[in-house]
Amino acid sequence: MDNLATIFISMASYRDPELIPTLRDMLRHAVHPENLHIAVCWQDDEDLRVFEQAGLEPVDCRIVAGREVHRFNYRQARIDIISVHYYASQGACWARSLSETLFEEERYFLQIDSHCRFISCWDSEMIAMLHSLQSRSPLPILSSYPPPYCPGEDEEASKKTYVSRLIFREFNQQGIPMFGSAPFESPEPVRGSYLAGGFIFTTSRFVKDIPNDPHIFFAGEEIAMTVRAFSHGYDIFHPHKPLLWHFYQRKEHRKVWSDHDNSAKEQGAVEKAWWERDNVSKKRVRTLLGLEAQSAAVLAPYTLGNERTLRQFEYQAGIHLKNGTVLPEVMAPSLQAFFADPPADEADWIGRQYAWYKKSITLKQAEYFPSEAETSSLNLSVYNQQNTLLYKRMFTLQELETFISRSQDGGWVIPLEFKTASTVKPEVVRICPWSTTTGWGTVTEKRW
């Protein structure tokens, strides 16, 4: 095996019927399947016969880091499976961390989810694209939200051809930045600030520099990996052409939060409900981002590096973590997510920022527009904890009609988005209908 071309592929799979189709597609479209070492943390029912039935050839079983590892060969590739019952799972990054224990000094590192499809020659394409960035960065990373596909009879037709870059979407209730995506066109990969957990390709040094923190459950994974990579000197680039596809939503597939609920804990099936692990996880992310009183040093070895600071990351991304604010350009139509140059004046940089809030609320039409009433509009007002008005908007009946199709139960899913110069967070939304014949109706409230 030519170590200069080998790829260590880390996959976390939770009760995913797409795992084996993903492995088949990956190896069918690889130029050099013999150079692939695939490590899967398989969180399922532990019946390994499913892999033999799919045509994988069992080779041996060994112990790594205290766990059994089952080796299979398939289409010249090596596939190592760590089998864990799904009730024993501790979250996405825990599973990714287990997969990383199987790393054997391969040249490149690929982290993906277990529901993907691949372009022809994807392995050589990824390597070539990464090499093309060496003149622009000493430590480049290829990462993005891949375009979608949907398995089934129309799978090929479902594969979208656009590419996208990661953008800031919002701060969640814990003050953790959450990401979205925006399509782009470019003749070459474009610089970005954010990393996507479902697709990372870089040199294998990344496995040692930025190992997955097994205590991060799910939400916050991407910003944590992003700032750690940045502080270790890595630069993120979004591919300018599709390299793989990703199956999003997966509404019919089992998820860890549906299995690891309060009922499963009460029955003794799981040690902790998913939300208990999620609370610990989010506090760790907040600590890493400097949002908690304790030092991030307590997170060792899953800490920031020494090459660049957290403030330098904020300059590059145009966000202020502690204030929960962003530059206007970040939320403008351009959705700017990368600022090449630091600000000349920090005070001015902070002064230009706003707190942005974005949320959709669901309302039942019958509660506000009873058939006998002549309601003509709906007033929505947002207040903070001190009952200060932050945002107000009147929706006409015509505007509300455009939101009906977005709700499965025939109600409205109404998007709210606004900015304030204050960082005081919204607490409540007050809704009141207006009738041209009877005036104001009853005021109801919803938590923000």
C-alpha positions as CSV (number, residue, x, y, z in Angstrom):
1,M,0.0,0.0,0.0
2,D,1.3,3.4,-1.0
3,N,1.1,5.4,2.3
4,L,1.2,8.7,0.4
5,A,-2.2,8.0,-1.1
6,T,-4.0,6.2,1.7
7,I,-7.2,7.6,3.3
8,F,-8.5,7.0,6.7
9,I,-12.3,7.3,6.6
10,S,-14.2,7.9,9.9
11,M,-17.9,7.1,9.9
12,A,-20.4,7.2,12.7
13,S,-23.6,5.3,11.9
14,Y,-26.7,5.2,14.1
15,R,-29.3,2.6,13.1
16,D,-28.8,3.8,9.5
17,P,-30.2,1.7,6.7
18,E,-28.1,3.8,4.3
19,L,-24.7,2.6,5.8
20,I,-24.2,-0.4,3.5
21,P,-25.5,1.5,0.4
22,T,-23.0,4.2,1.3
23,L,-20.1,1.8,1.6
24,R,-21.0,0.2,-1.7
25,D,-21.3,3.5,-3.5
26,M,-18.0,4.8,-2.0
27,L,-16.0,1.8,-3.1
28,R,-17.7,1.5,-6.5
29,H,-16.7,5.0,-7.4
30,A,-13.2,5.0,-5.8
31,V,-10.1,4.9,-8.1
32,H,-8.0,3.2,-5.5
33,P,-10.2,1.2,-3.1
34,E,-7.2,-0.6,-2.0
35,N,-5.9,2.6,-0.4
36,L,-9.0,3.1,1.8
37,H,-9.2,2.2,5.5
38,I,-12.8,2.7,6.6
39,A,-13.5,2.8,10.3
40,V,-17.2,2.6,11.3
41,C,-18.7,3.0,14.8
42,W,-21.8,1.0,14.1
43,Q,-24.5,1.8,16.7
44,D,-27.2,-0.8,15.9
45,D,-28.4,-4.2,17.1
46,E,-25.0,-5.8,17.1
47,D,-26.0,-8.5,14.6
48,L,-22.9,-8.4,12.3
49,R,-24.4,-10.9,9.9
50,V,-25.9,-8.0,8.0
51,F,-22.4,-7.2,6.7
52,E,-21.7,-10.7,5.5
53,Q,-25.1,-10.8,3.9
54,A,-24.1,-7.6,2.0
55,G,-21.0,-9.4,0.6
56,L,-18.4,-8.1,3.0
57,E,-15.7,-10.8,3.7
58,P,-15.0,-11.2,7.4
59,V,-11.2,-11.4,8.2
60,D,-10.6,-11.2,11.9
61,C,-11.5,-9.7,15.2
62,R,-9.1,-7.8,17.5
63,I,-9.2,-5.6,20.5
64,V,-8.4,-1.8,20.2
65,A,-8.7,0.6,23.1
66,G,-10.7,-2.0,25.0
67,R,-13.2,-2.7,22.3
68,E,-13.7,-5.5,19.7
69,V,-13.0,-4.5,16.2
70,H,-14.3,-6.7,13.4
71,R,-12.4,-6.5,10.2
72,F,-13.9,-7.0,6.8
73,N,-12.6,-6.8,3.2
74,Y,-14.7,-5.5,0.4
75,R,-13.7,-4.5,-3.1
76,Q,-10.1,-4.4,-2.0
77,A,-10.8,-1.9,0.8
78,R,-10.4,-2.6,4.5
79,I,-13.5,-1.9,6.7
80,D,-13.2,-2.0,10.5
81,I,-16.4,-2.1,12.5
82,I,-16.8,-1.2,16.1
83,S,-20.2,-2.6,17.0
84,V,-22.1,-0.9,19.8
85,H,-25.7,-1.5,20.8
86,Y,-27.7,1.7,20.0
87,Y,-28.8,2.0,23.6
88,A,-25.1,2.2,24.6
89,S,-24.5,5.1,22.3
90,Q,-23.3,8.4,23.8
91,G,-23.8,10.7,20.8
92,A,-22.3,11.6,17.5
93,C,-18.9,12.9,18.5
94,W,-18.5,10.0,21.0
95,A,-19.0,7.6,18.0
96,R,-16.6,9.6,15.8
97,S,-14.1,9.5,18.6
98,L,-14.3,5.7,18.8
99,S,-13.8,5.5,15.0
100,E,-10.6,7.6,15.3
101,T,-9.0,5.0,17.7
102,L,-8.5,2.9,14.6
103,F,-6.4,5.4,12.8
104,E,-3.1,3.9,11.5
105,E,-1.1,6.8,10.2
106,E,-2.8,7.0,6.8
107,R,-1.9,10.0,4.7
108,Y,-5.3,11.7,4.4
109,F,-8.4,11.9,6.7
110,L,-12.0,11.9,5.6
111,Q,-14.9,12.3,8.1
112,I,-18.4,11.7,6.7
113,D,-21.8,10.6,7.8
114,S,-23.2,7.1,6.9
115,H,-25.7,8.4,4.4
116,C,-23.7,9.6,1.4
117,R,-23.2,9.1,-2.3
118,F,-20.0,9.8,-4.3
119,I,-18.9,11.2,-7.6
120,S,-16.8,9.0,-9.9
121,C,-13.1,9.1,-8.9
122,W,-13.9,10.9,-5.7
123,D,-10.8,9.8,-3.9
124,S,-8.4,11.2,-6.5
125,E,-10.6,14.3,-7.0
126,M,-10.4,15.1,-3.3
127,I,-6.7,14.6,-3.1
128,A,-6.1,16.8,-6.2
129,M,-8.3,19.6,-4.9
130,L,-6.6,19.6,-1.5
131,H,-3.2,19.7,-3.2
132,S,-4.4,22.7,-5.3
133,L,-4.8,24.6,-2.1
134,Q,-1.3,24.2,-0.8
135,S,-0.2,27.5,-2.3
136,R,-3.0,29.3,-0.5
137,S,-2.7,27.6,2.9
138,P,-0.2,25.4,4.8
139,L,-3.1,23.4,6.4
140,P,-6.2,23.5,4.1
141,I,-9.4,21.6,4.9
142,L,-12.1,20.8,2.4
143,S,-15.5,21.0,4.1
144,S,-19.1,21.8,3.2
145,Y,-22.7,20.7,3.4
146,P,-22.7,18.5,0.3
147,P,-25.7,18.8,-2.1
148,P,-28.6,16.5,-1.3
149,Y,-29.7,13.2,-2.7
150,C,-32.7,11.0,-1.8
151,P,-32.4,7.2,-1.9
152,G,-34.9,5.2,-3.9
153,E,-35.9,4.6,-7.5
154,D,-35.2,8.3,-8.5
155,E,-31.9,8.5,-6.6
156,E,-29.8,9.6,-9.6
157,A,-32.3,12.3,-10.6
158,S,-32.5,13.5,-7.0
159,K,-28.8,14.4,-6.9
160,K,-28.4,18.2,-6.9
161,T,-25.5,19.7,-8.7
162,Y,-25.1,23.0,-6.8
163,V,-22.4,23.6,-4.2
164,S,-22.7,25.7,-1.1
165,R,-20.7,27.5,1.6
166,L,-21.4,27.6,5.3
167,I,-22.8,30.8,6.7
168,F,-23.9,32.0,10.1
169,R,-27.5,31.3,10.8
170,E,-28.2,32.3,14.4
171,F,-27.1,32.0,18.0
172,N,-29.1,29.3,19.8
173,Q,-30.5,29.7,23.3
174,Q,-27.2,28.8,24.8
175,G,-25.4,31.5,22.7
176,I,-23.8,28.8,20.4
177,P,-23.5,29.8,16.7
178,M,-25.5,27.6,14.4
179,F,-24.8,27.4,10.7
180,G,-26.7,27.4,7.4
181,S,-25.6,27.3,3.8
182,A,-25.7,29.5,0.7
183,P,-25.0,28.3,-2.9
184,F,-22.1,29.8,-4.8
185,E,-20.3,29.5,-8.1
186,S,-16.6,29.8,-8.5
187,P,-13.8,28.3,-10.6
188,E,-11.9,27.2,-7.5
189,P,-12.6,26.4,-3.8
190,V,-13.6,29.5,-1.8
191,R,-12.4,30.4,1.7
192,G,-14.8,30.0,4.6
193,S,-14.9,30.3,8.3
194,Y,-17.0,27.3,9.3
195,L,-16.6,23.5,9.2
196,A,-19.2,20.9,8.5
197,G,-19.1,17.8,10.6
198,G,-20.6,15.6,7.9
199,F,-17.8,16.2,5.4
200,I,-14.1,17.0,6.3
201,F,-11.2,16.1,4.1
202,T,-7.6,17.1,4.9
203,T,-4.3,15.5,5.8
204,S,-4.3,13.0,8.6
205,R,-2.5,15.4,10.9
206,F,-6.0,16.6,11.7
207,V,-6.8,13.4,13.6
208,K,-4.0,14.2,16.1
209,D,-4.5,17.9,16.2
210,I,-8.3,18.0,16.4
211,P,-9.6,14.7,17.8
212,N,-13.3,14.6,18.3
213,D,-14.4,15.5,21.8
214,P,-16.5,12.4,22.9
215,H,-18.4,14.5,25.4
216,I,-20.1,16.6,22.7
217,F,-23.4,15.1,21.9
218,F,-24.5,16.7,18.7
219,A,-25.5,20.5,18.7
220,G,-22.3,22.6,18.9
221,E,-20.1,20.0,17.2
222,E,-19.4,22.1,14.2
223,I,-18.5,25.4,15.9
224,A,-16.3,23.5,18.4
225,M,-14.4,21.7,15.6
226,T,-14.3,25.0,13.7
227,V,-12.6,27.1,16.4
228,R,-10.2,24.3,17.4
229,A,-9.1,23.8,13.8
230,F,-8.7,27.6,13.3
231,S,-6.6,28.0,16.4
232,H,-4.3,25.1,15.3
233,G,-3.7,27.0,12.0
234,Y,-6.1,25.2,9.6
235,D,-7.9,27.1,6.9
236,I,-11.3,26.0,5.6
237,F,-12.2,25.9,1.9
238,H,-15.6,25.0,0.4
239,P,-15.3,22.8,-2.8
240,H,-16.4,24.5,-6.0
241,K,-17.9,21.3,-7.5
242,P,-19.7,18.4,-6.0
243,L,-17.5,15.6,-4.5
244,L,-20.3,13.7,-2.7
245,W,-24.0,14.0,-1.8
246,H,-25.7,13.8,1.6
247,F,-29.1,12.5,2.6
248,Y,-30.7,15.2,4.7
249,Q,-33.7,15.1,7.1
250,R,-34.2,11.3,7.1
251,K,-37.5,11.7,8.8
252,E,-38.3,8.0,8.7
253,H,-35.0,6.9,10.2
254,R,-34.4,6.3,13.9
255,K,-32.4,9.0,15.8
256,V,-30.6,8.8,19.1
257,W,-32.9,11.4,20.7
258,S,-36.0,9.3,19.9
259,D,-34.5,6.2,21.4
260,H,-32.7,7.8,24.4
261,D,-35.8,9.5,25.8
262,N,-37.0,9.7,29.4
263,S,-39.0,6.5,29.0
264,A,-35.9,4.5,28.0
265,K,-34.1,5.9,31.0
266,E,-37.0,5.0,33.3
267,Q,-36.9,1.4,32.0
268,G,-33.2,1.1,32.5
269,A,-32.4,0.8,28.8
270,V,-30.1,3.9,28.8
271,E,-28.0,5.4,31.6
272,K,-28.9,9.0,30.6
273,A,-31.6,10.6,28.5
274,W,-30.3,12.3,25.4
275,W,-31.0,15.8,26.8
276,E,-28.8,15.1,29.9
277,R,-25.9,14.4,27.6
278,D,-26.8,17.4,25.5
279,N,-26.8,19.7,28.5
280,V,-23.3,18.6,29.4
281,S,-22.2,18.9,25.8
282,K,-23.5,22.5,25.3
283,K,-21.7,23.6,28.5
284,R,-18.5,22.2,27.1
285,V,-19.0,24.1,23.9
286,R,-19.8,27.3,25.8
287,T,-16.6,26.8,27.8
288,L,-14.6,26.4,24.7
289,L,-16.1,29.6,23.2
290,G,-15.3,31.6,26.4
291,L,-18.9,31.9,27.4
292,E,-18.5,30.2,30.8
293,A,-16.6,31.4,33.8
294,Q,-14.2,28.4,33.9
295,S,-11.2,28.2,31.7
296,A,-11.3,26.1,28.6
297,A,-8.2,24.4,29.9
298,V,-10.5,22.0,31.8
299,L,-11.5,20.5,28.4
300,A,-8.0,19.1,27.7
301,P,-7.1,17.6,25.3
302,Y,-10.0,19.0,23.3
303,T,-8.9,22.6,23.6
304,L,-7.8,25.5,21.4
305,G,-4.4,25.5,19.8
306,N,-1.7,28.1,20.0
307,E,-1.4,29.3,16.4
308,R,-4.4,31.7,16.4
309,T,-6.7,33.1,19.0
310,L,-10.4,33.0,19.5
311,R,-10.6,36.7,18.9
312,Q,-8.9,36.3,15.6
313,F,-11.5,33.8,14.6
314,E,-14.2,36.3,15.5
315,Y,-12.6,38.9,13.3
316,Q,-12.5,36.4,10.4
317,A,-16.1,35.3,10.9
318,G,-17.5,38.8,11.7
319,I,-19.1,37.6,14.9
320,H,-18.7,38.5,18.6
321,L,-19.3,35.4,20.7
322,K,-19.7,36.9,24.2
323,N,-22.0,39.7,23.0
324,G,-24.0,37.4,20.7
325,T,-23.7,39.9,17.8
326,V,-22.6,39.9,14.2
327,L,-21.5,42.4,11.6
328,P,-24.3,43.7,9.2
329,E,-22.6,42.0,6.3
330,V,-23.1,38.6,7.9
331,M,-26.9,38.9,7.7
332,A,-27.0,41.1,4.6
333,P,-28.0,39.5,1.2
334,S,-24.4,38.7,0.6
335,L,-24.3,36.5,3.7
336,Q,-20.6,37.2,4.2
337,A,-18.9,34.5,6.3
338,F,-15.2,35.3,5.7
339,F,-13.4,38.6,6.3
340,A,-9.9,38.4,5.1
341,D,-8.5,41.3,7.1
342,P,-8.8,42.1,10.8
343,P,-10.5,45.4,11.7
344,A,-8.3,48.5,12.0
345,D,-10.2,49.5,15.2
346,E,-11.7,47.0,17.5
347,A,-14.0,49.5,19.2
348,D,-15.5,50.4,15.8
349,W,-15.8,46.7,14.9
350,I,-17.8,46.0,18.0
351,G,-19.9,49.2,17.6
352,R,-21.0,48.1,14.1
353,Q,-22.4,44.8,15.3
354,Y,-26.0,44.0,16.0
355,A,-27.8,41.2,17.8
356,W,-29.8,39.2,15.2
357,Y,-32.8,37.0,16.1
358,K,-34.5,34.6,13.8
359,K,-37.3,32.2,14.6
360,S,-40.4,30.6,13.0
361,I,-43.6,30.2,15.1
362,T,-46.5,27.9,14.3
363,L,-50.0,29.2,14.8
364,K,-53.3,27.4,14.3
365,Q,-55.4,29.3,11.8
366,A,-58.7,28.6,13.6
367,E,-57.5,30.2,16.9
368,Y,-57.0,33.6,15.3
369,F,-59.3,33.6,12.3
370,P,-62.6,31.9,13.4
371,S,-64.9,31.6,10.4
372,E,-67.5,34.0,11.8
373,A,-65.0,36.8,12.4
374,E,-63.8,39.3,9.9
375,T,-60.2,39.3,10.9
376,S,-58.1,41.3,8.5
377,S,-54.6,41.1,10.1
378,L,-52.5,39.7,12.8
379,N,-50.1,41.7,15.0
380,L,-47.0,40.0,16.4
381,S,-44.8,41.8,19.0
382,V,-41.6,40.5,20.6
383,Y,-40.6,41.6,24.1
384,N,-37.6,41.0,26.3
385,Q,-37.7,39.9,30.0
386,Q,-38.1,43.5,31.1
387,N,-41.2,43.8,28.8
388,T,-39.4,46.1,26.5
389,L,-40.6,46.0,22.9
390,L,-37.9,44.6,20.6
391,Y,-39.8,44.0,17.3
392,K,-43.3,44.5,16.0
393,R,-45.0,43.5,12.7
394,M,-48.5,43.4,11.4
395,F,-49.3,40.6,8.9
396,T,-52.1,41.1,6.5
397,L,-54.5,38.2,5.6
398,Q,-52.8,38.0,2.2
399,E,-49.4,37.6,3.7
400,L,-50.6,35.0,6.1
401,E,-52.1,32.9,3.3
402,T,-48.6,32.5,1.9
403,F,-47.5,30.7,5.1
404,I,-50.2,28.1,5.1
405,S,-48.5,25.7,2.7
406,R,-45.5,25.6,4.9
407,S,-47.4,23.9,7.8
408,Q,-48.4,20.3,7.7
409,D,-51.5,20.8,9.8
410,G,-53.0,23.7,7.7
411,G,-51.8,26.3,10.1
412,W,-49.2,29.1,9.6
413,V,-45.5,28.8,10.0
414,I,-44.5,32.5,10.3
415,P,-40.9,33.5,10.1
416,L,-39.7,36.3,12.4
417,E,-36.3,38.0,11.9
418,F,-35.0,41.2,13.3
419,K,-31.9,43.0,14.7
420,T,-31.4,45.1,17.7
421,A,-28.6,47.2,19.0
422,S,-29.2,45.7,22.4
423,T,-28.0,42.2,23.3
424,V,-30.9,41.7,25.6
425,K,-32.6,38.5,24.4
426,P,-36.2,38.2,23.4
427,E,-38.4,36.3,25.8
428,V,-42.0,36.3,24.6
429,V,-44.0,36.7,21.4
430,R,-47.5,38.3,21.8
431,I,-50.1,37.7,19.1
432,C,-53.3,39.7,18.6
433,P,-55.7,39.6,15.7
434,W,-57.3,42.7,14.3
435,S,-60.9,42.8,12.9
436,T,-62.2,45.7,10.8
437,T,-65.6,45.2,12.6
438,T,-64.8,44.3,16.2
439,G,-61.3,45.8,16.6
440,W,-58.6,44.0,18.7
441,G,-59.1,40.4,19.7
442,T,-57.6,38.4,22.5
443,V,-53.8,38.6,23.1
444,T,-52.0,35.3,23.4
445,E,-48.4,34.6,24.2
446,K,-45.7,32.1,23.1
447,R,-42.2,31.7,24.4
448,W,-39.5,32.9,22.1
